[in-house]
């Protein structure tokens, strides 16, 4: 540049070029400054910003779901997301250009969302922590209750020791036991005349046998307490005769498969097997066993998901098997009764048996065996608390006191129920006792912990409950149960008026001034729109004795207004004056849904633990309907009367019926009238009216002359019916069975078996070996209700020998298979069974829809209606070969030497579909075959005529940028490597596949990059592969953008070069 002064600047040509170049450089620098500016957002920054925003959207969805699930506020989070979305959405509309922004505002909206997300997460965590803290507190409370229960157990043990001392003292009083017992019996007779003052309700008229029996039962139950007191209140009933019954290791544990596991304290045994359990053997039993003929109860606390069964072995065989019982996953006491009649005492067994499948389990504890027909709560055998010497002393005292027949009968009253000897002493009772079970409970102060609510645990459905609108239903679903107790539930919707929907218990008697408490567990799941409408528990009092009439103004109650399981209870209730009965009611106010369980009312000021199952009126009726009256004689014989709901047993040396006796419309089954048992008796005309003598009840009887118009029977069974001529207009019978039907002539216009008729014939045939697939079959053919059925053992003649199919579906010489054939209107079914004669191996079925074949080895074939298309019957079209090839079952269609058109079956250790013909046919065309997730072979197309709703999405550029973030990967094929390893291990030839390294992309990485639209998914929506043929398409937008940039920079460079060259 030349020198300059104040008035003039002289520039050379080179100087001008330098100035132009500087101006051009400044212009380029301006563009670069745009990229580096804080208030500019470039395309690459937009891509990163979009990824960050997408992550925030995912966090937002998670936070919203968590907050709403526990009814927490969401306003702060929703506002922050709304502000963030409103700010960035315009920026994402043009991802390929630089946009001007306010960087501070951008940072503030992202920061605000991050803060709201953190607050939402912390709020949810605090809620979860609070729930955990509440659960821990409940656990601590339960632990404290357990410690108190343990202390109560120690006190009980002390009381048991005192009971032993009292029993020892009983021995000293044995000499006068008989006199005391007789005195007590005399007092009993006096007590029967004083029952009016002891029992709440007495009706002086005996009108029905059932209520008279109830009167005797209740009277004896009160009066016999003095007899029991005479022998020092010794409690014999409910005695556990199993020694060390809380130690599961003391029993023999057996199983067919699976495992069993003892708990660390040996008090529980878990059996995981379809055939297993514990055996209580003779060595486990006390020496004080039941008498022959006694009813015994075996019970245990059991939980699990299998089925439970109690069995009894008399020493020779299992003579008693209880019904299969479905068990819940919470402990519950189950029982079954048997009759004790051991044949070989040394080998007697009582079994607690798991009757489920191999995947199921049962956990068992607290086994008990006792005399009686009802199970009681578990208690250990007395021997477990005392020495053998002490037990001998106790039992000797008991035996000494029980030697007298009078005392024995009184103890039997306490142990087994109403006995004949004592019943004879109250036969003069003319008083009808109508006092109900609830009155009995209310009158006995020592029964305060008794639940006065009948069926409060809903073990008997909703029996005993009065429900409004018939909307209350019973539930035994696991989510509604509490400690094994079922529930009652209801749901009301659409109500606009203030309505109280209630369910009321059966009324029970109360006394004024008594202290009471009530409780129930409620689980609301639907609330009314009004938060003041809730779910309640209430006790209503009535002046009547049956819960009718106007309720008393005092009706204590408790209500809740939130969802979730909650305890309802009202304590320290004083029964008001002038009332005699009460009813517990459950309420749902207006709209709402809830389940209630563990409903109780107790004569205690505080609510005790829930107990369901005290003797109710129903239970007493059941006991009355299951009565065993027995008298034991000094010579060892006995007489007894046993009654249940449908049977009366009279067992004695002599039974006398005095007076007119009628058997009306009855049946004498399997009875016998011995020779000369009826001497010189006369049965007049019509003396036996509509009676039935079933099952060959008359043995060795002779009828010299049988003359009647009709002989009608449901069944006539005989080895031989031998007549010369059987002539009748009709022989009408359900079944006529005979070894020989020998007649000169059997003439009938029609043989009509009727709707329920059957015809059976045995068969045994062998077909000539010259026939196609000849058969040898032996079995039974039955025509049953219009269906022709065949069951037998069958062989087939193949390659010179008779044989059958083994369980691998291979023909073996000498084997046979059970077969079942049905030919019925509309279908034919043929079953071939496996060698266990139980499991179906192959089935062929034909009906109007087609021909079906199924093999039970996992391969099922359906041929359809093959006869509709005649050409498929030709071997060239249907198959070249179907059957066994080289030991494998294959389907082969078409062949050319060792090349096949289609093969289906085993191949190189796997199942495969192969085609040499397809492989040998080549083309230069693009791939156009696709296999769907269901195995469907389809043609892939691209023409618009195969498409709907064609659009050009505006996310093309974004997808292209995402694809740039996915990188090349290498791998070795898993199937090829596994097959090669298996071949090296077993030496068996496998399909040759390359184990070399492959190059490509990983499908999960495409998904993580937001490109899941180019991924193939399987049946269960699991990732399977990449759509390589179209995954590259988004790169077109990237190429266009790069091409635009290249053109732009080429233009800029061209201008720059032009300016430099000027």
Residue pairs with C-beta under 8 A, 6 or more apart in sequence:
1 11
1 12
1 15
2 10
2 11
2 12
2 15
4 10
11 19
17 1060
17 1062
20 1059
20 1060
20 1062
21 1059
21 1060
23 1059
24 1055
24 1056
24 1059
24 1060
28 1052
28 1056
34 40
34 98
35 42
35 98
38 103
39 100
39 101
39 102
39 103
40 98
40 99
40 100
40 101
41 49
41 91
41 98
41 99
41 100
41 101
41 106
42 98
43 95
43 96
43 97
43 98
46 91
46 92
46 95
46 99
47 95
47 958
47 961
49 88
49 91
50 88
50 92
50 95
50 958
52 110
53 84
53 88
53 92
54 1010
56 81
56 84
56 110
56 113
56 117
57 81
59 117
60 77
60 81
60 113
60 117
63 74
63 77
63 117
63 120
63 121
63 124
64 74
64 77
64 78
66 72
66 120
66 124
67 73
67 74
67 77
67 120
67 123
67 124
68 74
70 124
70 127
72 120
72 123
72 124
72 127
74 120
76 116
76 119
76 120
77 116
77 117
77 119
77 120
79 116
80 109
80 112
80 113
80 115
80 116
80 117
81 113
81 116
83 109
83 112
83 113
84 109
84 110
84 112
84 113
87 105
87 106
87 109
88 106
88 109
91 99
91 101
95 957
95 958
95 961
96 957
96 1041
157 385
160 385
161 385
164 385
164 386
164 390
164 394
166 232
167 232
167 234
167 393
167 394
167 397
168 390
168 393
168 394
168 397
169 232
170 231
170 232
170 234
170 394
170 397
170 398
170 401
171 393
171 396
171 397
171 400
173 180
173 232
174 397
174 400
174 401
177 230
177 231
177 400
177 401
177 404
177 407
178 403
178 404
178 406
178 407
180 230
181 227
181 230
181 231
181 401
181 404
181 406
181 407
181 410
182 406
183 230
184 226
184 227
184 229
184 230
184 410
185 227
185 406
185 410
185 425
187 226
188 223
188 224
188 226
188 227
188 422
188 425
189 425
191 198
191 222
191 223
191 226
192 219
192 223
192 426
192 428
192 429
195 202
195 219
195 222
195 431
195 433
196 202
196 431
198 222
199 218
199 219
199 222
199 433
199 435
200 435
200 439
200 440
200 442
200 443
200 509
201 433
201 434
201 435
201 436
201 439
201 545
202 431
202 432
202 433
202 434
202 435
203 431
203 432
203 433
203 434
204 430
204 431
204 432
205 432
206 212
206 215
206 429
206 430
206 431
206 432
207 432
210 621
210 624
211 432
211 433
211 434
212 429
212 432
213 624
213 627
214 433
214 434
214 620
214 621
214 624
215 429
215 431
215 432
215 433
216 418
216 423
216 426
216 429
217 418
217 620
217 623
217 624
218 433
218 435
218 440
219 426
219 429
219 433
220 413
220 418
220 422
220 426
224 410
224 413
224 414
224 422
227 410
227 411
227 413
227 414
228 234
228 410
228 411
228 414
230 410
231 398
231 401
231 407
231 411
234 398
236 398
236 411
236 414
236 415
237 370
237 371
237 372
237 376
237 414
237 415
237 416
238 370
238 372
238 376
238 379
239 288
239 370
239 371
239 381
239 382
240 368
240 369
240 370
240 378
240 379
240 380
240 381
241 285
241 286
241 288
241 289
241 290
241 369
241 370
241 371
241 381
242 280
242 284
242 285
242 286
242 367
242 368
242 369
242 381
243 250
243 284
243 285
243 286
243 381
243 383
243 384
244 250
244 284
244 381
244 384
245 366
245 367
245 368
245 378
245 380
245 381
245 384
246 267
246 365
246 366
246 378
246 380
247 266
247 267
248 262
248 263
248 266
248 267
248 268
248 269
248 278
248 364
248 365
248 367
249 262
249 266
250 284
251 278
251 279
251 280
251 281
251 284
251 367
252 278
252 279
252 281
253 260
253 269
253 271
253 276
253 277
253 278
253 279
254 276
254 277
254 278
254 279
255 271
255 273
255 275
255 276
255 277
256 273
256 274
256 275
256 276
257 273
257 274
257 275
257 276
257 358
258 271
258 272
258 273
258 274
258 276
258 358
259 272
259 273
260 269
260 270
260 271
260 272
260 273
260 276
261 269
261 270
261 272
262 268
262 269
263 269
263 270
267 365
267 366
268 363
268 364
268 365
269 278
269 363
269 364
269 365
270 304
270 361
270 362
270 363
270 364
271 277
271 278
271 354
271 361
271 362
271 363
271 364
272 358
272 359
272 360
272 361
273 354
273 358
274 354
274 355
274 356
274 357
274 358
274 360
275 354
276 353
276 354
277 351
277 352
277 353
277 354
277 362
277 364
278 351
278 352
278 364
278 367
279 349
279 350
279 351
280 298
280 349
280 350
280 351
280 352
280 367
280 369
281 348
281 349
282 345
282 346
282 347
282 348
282 349
285 348
285 369
286 381
286 383
288 395
289 340
289 345
290 296
290 340
290 371
291 340
292 340
292 341
292 342
293 339
293 340
293 341
293 638
294 339
294 340
294 371
295 337
295 338
295 339
295 340
295 371
295 372
295 373
295 628
296 337
296 338
296 339
296 340
296 369
296 370
296 371
296 372
297 335
297 336
297 337
297 368
297 369
297 370
297 371
297 372
297 373
297 374
297 375
298 310
298 312
298 335
298 336
298 338
298 350
298 352
298 367
298 368
298 369
299 333
299 334
299 335
299 336
299 367
299 368
299 369
299 370
299 375
299 378
300 333
300 334
300 335
300 352
300 364
300 365
300 366
300 367
300 368
301 331
301 332
301 333
301 364
301 365
301 366
301 378
302 308
302 327
302 331
302 332
302 333
302 334
302 352
302 362
302 363
302 364
302 365
303 327
303 328
303 329
303 330
303 331
303 332
303 362
303 363
304 327
304 329
304 354
304 360
304 361
304 362
304 363
305 327
305 329
305 356
305 360
305 361
306 327
306 354
306 355
306 356
306 357
306 360
306 361
306 362
307 324
307 325
307 326
307 327
307 354
307 355
307 356
307 360
308 324
308 325
308 327
308 334
308 352
308 353
308 354
308 355
308 362
309 321
309 322
309 323
309 324
309 325
309 353
309 355
310 322
310 334
310 335
310 336
310 338
310 350
310 351
310 352
310 353
311 318
311 320
311 321
311 322
311 349
311 350
311 351
311 353
312 318
312 319
312 320
312 321
312 338
312 349
312 350
312 351
313 319
313 347
313 348
313 349
313 350
313 351
314 341
314 342
314 343
314 344
314 348
315 342
315 343
315 344
315 345
315 346
315 347
315 348
316 343
316 344
316 347
319 341
320 338
320 339
322 336
322 338
323 336
324 355
325 334
327 334
327 362
328 478
328 481
328 484
329 478
330 481
330 483
330 484
331 365
331 484
332 484
333 366
333 375
333 377
333 378
335 375
337 373
342 348
350 369
352 364
352 367
354 360
354 361
354 362
356 362
366 378
367 378
368 375
368 376
368 378
368 379
370 376
371 415
371 416
372 415
372 416
373 626
373 628
382 391
382 394
383 391
386 394
401 407
401 411
402 408
402 411
405 421
405 632
405 634
406 421
408 632
409 419
409 420
409 421
409 422
409 631
410 422
412 419
412 630
413 419
413 422
416 628
416 630
417 623
417 627
417 628
418 627
418 629
419 629
419 630
419 631
420 629
420 630
420 631
420 639
420 640
420 641
421 631
423 629
436 509
436 617
437 614
437 615
437 616
437 617
437 619
437 620
438 452
438 454
438 506
438 507
438 508
438 509
438 617
439 509
441 447
441 450
441 452
441 508
441 603
441 614
442 452
442 508
442 509
442 510
442 511
442 514
442 603
443 509
443 511
445 603
447 603
448 602
448 603
448 604
448 608
449 602
449 604
449 608
449 611
450 602
450 603
450 611
450 614
451 600
451 601
451 602
451 610
451 611
451 612
451 614
452 508
452 582
452 600
452 601
452 602
452 603
453 505
453 506
453 508
453 584
453 599
453 600
453 601
454 464
454 505
454 506
454 508
454 616
454 617
454 618
455 461
455 462
455 463
455 464
455 465
455 506
455 612
455 616
456 505
456 598
456 599
456 600
456 610
456 612
457 485
457 486
457 597
457 598
457 599
457 610
457 612
457 613
458 474
458 485
458 486
458 487
458 488
458 597
459 485
459 486
459 612
459 613
460 618
461 474
462 472
462 473
462 474
462 488
462 503
463 618
464 505
464 506
465 472
465 488
465 503
465 504
465 505
465 506
466 503
466 504
466 505
467 488
467 490
467 502
467 503
467 504
468 501
468 502
468 503
469 492
469 501
471 490
471 491
471 492
471 501
472 488
472 489
472 490
472 503
473 488
473 489
473 490
474 486
474 487
474 488
475 486
475 487
475 488
475 489
475 595
476 486
476 487
480 486
480 487
480 489
480 523
480 595
480 597
481 487
481 597
482 521
482 565
482 597
482 598
483 598
483 610
485 597
485 598
485 610
485 612
486 597
487 523
487 595
487 596
487 597
488 503
488 586
488 595
488 596
488 597
489 593
489 594
489 595
489 596
490 501
490 503
490 588
490 593
490 594
491 526
491 592
491 593
491 594
492 499
492 501
492 588
492 590
492 591
492 592
492 593
493 526
493 591
494 591
495 590
495 591
497 590
498 533
498 589
498 590
499 589
499 590
500 587
500 588
500 589
501 587
501 588
501 589
502 585
502 586
502 587
502 588
503 585
503 586
503 596
504 540
504 547
504 583
504 584
504 585
504 586
505 583
505 584
505 585
505 599
505 601
506 547
506 583
507 542
507 545
507 546
507 547
507 548
507 581
507 582
507 583
508 581
508 582
508 583
508 601
509 545
509 580
509 581
510 516
510 541
510 575
510 579
510 580
510 581
510 582
511 575
512 575
512 576
512 577
512 578
512 579
513 574
513 575
513 577
514 574
514 575
514 603
515 572
515 573
515 574
515 575
515 603
515 604
515 605
516 539
516 573
516 574
516 575
516 582
516 601
516 602
516 603
516 604
516 605
517 569
517 570
517 571
517 572
517 573
517 601
517 602
517 604
517 605
517 606
517 607
517 608
518 537
518 539
518 556
518 569
518 570
518 573
518 584
518 600
518 601
518 602
518 607
519 537
519 567
519 568
519 569
519 570
519 598
519 599
519 600
519 607
519 610
520 537
520 567
520 568
520 569
520 584
520 586
520 596
520 597
520 598
520 599
520 600
521 565
521 566
521 567
521 568
521 596
521 597
521 598
522 535
522 537
522 560
522 565
522 566
522 568
522 586
522 594
522 595
522 596
523 564
523 565
523 566
523 594
523 595
523 596
524 534
524 535
524 560
524 562
524 563
524 564
524 566
524 592
524 593
524 594
525 563
525 593
525 594
525 595
526 563
526 591
526 592
526 593
526 594
527 533
527 561
527 562
527 563
527 592
528 534
528 589
528 590
528 591
528 592
529 591
530 590
531 561
532 561
533 561
533 589
533 590
533 591
533 592
534 559
534 560
534 561
534 589
534 592
535 559
535 560
535 561
535 568
535 587
535 588
535 589
535 592
535 594
536 557
536 558
536 559
536 560
536 568
536 586
536 587
536 589
537 557
537 558
537 559
537 568
537 569
537 570
537 584
537 585
537 586
537 587
537 599
538 555
538 556
538 557
538 584
538 585
538 587
539 555
539 556
539 557
539 570
539 573
539 582
539 583
539 584
539 585
539 601
540 547
540 551
540 552
540 555
540 582
540 583
540 584
540 585
541 551
541 552
541 554
541 555
541 575
541 576
541 579
541 581
541 582
542 548
542 549
542 550
542 551
542 552
542 579
542 580
542 581
542 582
542 583
543 549
543 550
543 552
543 578
543 579
543 580
544 580
544 581
545 580
545 581
546 581
547 581
547 582
547 583
552 576
552 578
552 579
554 576
556 570
556 573
557 570
557 587
558 568
558 569
558 570
559 587
559 589
560 566
560 568
569 607
571 605
571 606
571 607
572 605
572 606
573 605
575 582
582 601
584 599
584 601
586 596
586 599
588 594
598 610
598 612
600 607
600 610
600 611
600 612
602 608
615 623
625 643
625 644
625 645
626 643
626 644
626 645
627 641
627 642
627 643
627 644
628 640
628 641
628 642
628 643
629 640
629 641
629 642
630 638
630 639
630 640
630 641
631 638
631 639
631 640
632 638
633 639
637 653
638 651
639 651
639 652
639 653
640 649
640 651
640 652
641 648
641 649
641 650
641 651
642 648
642 649
642 651
643 649
663 691
664 689
664 690
665 690
665 691
666 691
666 692
667 691
667 692
667 693
667 694
668 691
668 692
668 693
668 694
668 697
669 694
669 695
669 697
670 694
670 695
670 697
671 693
671 697
672 697
672 698
672 699
673 697
673 698
673 699
673 701
674 699
675 700
696 717
713 733
714 733
714 734
715 733
715 734
715 735
715 737
716 733
716 736
716 737
717 737
717 738
718 737
718 738
719 738
719 739
719 740
720 738
720 739
720 740
720 742
721 738
721 740
721 741
721 742
722 740
722 742
723 742
723 743
724 743
724 744
725 743
725 744
725 745
726 743
726 745
726 746
727 747
731 748
734 754
734 756
734 757
735 758
753 759
753 783
755 785
756 785
757 783
757 785
758 782
758 783
758 784
758 785
759 782
759 783
760 780
760 781
760 782
760 783
761 780
761 781
761 782
762 779
762 780
762 781
763 777
763 778
763 779
763 780
763 781
763 790
763 792
764 777
764 778
765 775
765 776
765 777
765 778
766 774
766 775
766 776
767 774
767 775
767 776
767 797
768 774
769 797
773 796
773 797
773 798
774 796
774 797
775 794
775 795
775 796
775 797
776 794
776 795
776 796
776 797
776 802
777 792
777 793
777 794
777 795
777 819
778 792
778 793
779 790
779 791
779 792
779 793
779 819
780 790
780 791
780 792
781 788
781 789
781 790
782 788
782 789
782 790
782 791
783 789
786 824
786 825
787 822
787 823
787 824
788 821
788 822
788 823
788 824
789 820
789 821
789 822
790 819
790 820
790 821
790 822
791 818
791 819
791 820
791 821
792 818
792 819
793 816
793 817
793 818
793 819
794 804
794 816
794 817
794 818
794 819
794 832
795 802
795 803
795 804
795 815
795 816
795 817
796 802
796 803
796 804
796 811
798 811
801 813
801 814
802 813
802 814
803 811
803 812
803 813
803 814
803 815
803 816
804 811
804 812
804 815
804 816
804 817
805 811
805 812
805 815
805 817
805 832
805 841
805 842
806 812
806 815
806 835
807 834
807 835
807 841
808 857
809 841
809 842
809 855
809 857
809 889
810 884
815 835
817 832
817 833
817 834
817 835
817 841
818 832
818 833
818 837
819 830
819 831
819 832
819 833
820 829
820 830
820 831
820 833
821 828
821 829
821 830
821 831
822 828
822 829
826 847
826 848
827 845
827 846
827 847
828 845
828 846
828 847
829 843
829 844
829 845
829 846
830 843
830 844
830 845
831 840
831 842
831 843
832 840
832 841
832 842
832 843
833 839
833 840
833 841
834 840
834 841
834 856
839 856
840 856
841 855
841 856
841 857
842 853
842 854
842 855
842 856
843 852
843 853
843 854
843 856
844 851
844 852
844 853
845 851
845 852
845 853
845 854
846 852
849 865
850 862
850 863
850 864
850 865
850 866
851 863
851 864
851 865
851 866
851 867
852 862
852 863
853 861
853 862
853 863
854 860
854 861
855 861
859 889
866 872
866 873
867 873
871 877
872 878
878 893
879 891
879 892
879 893
880 892
880 893
880 894
880 895
880 900
880 901
881 890
881 892
882 890
882 891
882 892
883 889
883 890
884 890
885 892
888 905
888 906
889 905
889 906
890 903
890 904
890 905
890 906
891 902
891 903
891 904
891 905
892 900
892 902
892 903
893 900
893 901
893 902
893 903
894 900
894 901
894 902
894 917
895 901
896 916
896 917
899 916
899 917
899 920
900 914
900 915
900 916
900 917
901 915
901 916
901 917
902 913
902 914
902 915
902 917
903 912
903 913
903 914
903 915
904 912
904 913
904 914
905 911
905 912
906 912
907 914
907 991
908 979
908 989
908 990
908 991
909 979
909 982
909 988
909 990
909 991
910 991
912 991
927 940
927 1029
928 939
928 940
928 941
929 937
929 938
929 939
929 940
930 937
930 938
930 939
930 940
931 937
931 938
932 938
933 1017
933 1018
933 1019
933 1024
934 1019
944 950
956 1034
956 1036
956 1037
957 1037
957 1038
957 1041
959 1010
959 1011
959 1034
959 1037
960 1034
960 1035
960 1036
960 1037
960 1038
960 1041
961 1038
962 1009
962 1010
962 1011
962 1034
963 1009
963 1011
963 1031
963 1032
963 1034
963 1035
963 1038
964 1038
965 1009
966 1001
966 1005
966 1006
966 1009
966 1011
967 1005
968 999
968 1000
968 1001
969 999
969 1000
969 1001
969 1002
969 1005
970 997
970 998
970 999
971 997
971 998
971 1002
972 995
972 996
972 997
972 998
973 993
973 994
973 995
973 998
975 993
976 993
976 994
976 995
977 995
979 990
979 991
979 993
980 990
980 993
980 995
982 988
982 990
983 989
983 990
1000 1026
1000 1028
1001 1026
1001 1028
1001 1031
1003 1015
1003 1016
1003 1023
1003 1024
1003 1025
1003 1026
1004 1023
1006 1012
1006 1014
1006 1015
1006 1026
1006 1031
1007 1015
1007 1023
1011 1031
1011 1034
1014 1026
1014 1027
1014 1030
1014 1031
1015 1023
1015 1024
1015 1025
1015 1026
1015 1027
1016 1023
1016 1024
1016 1025
1016 1026
1016 1027
1017 1023
1017 1024
1018 1024
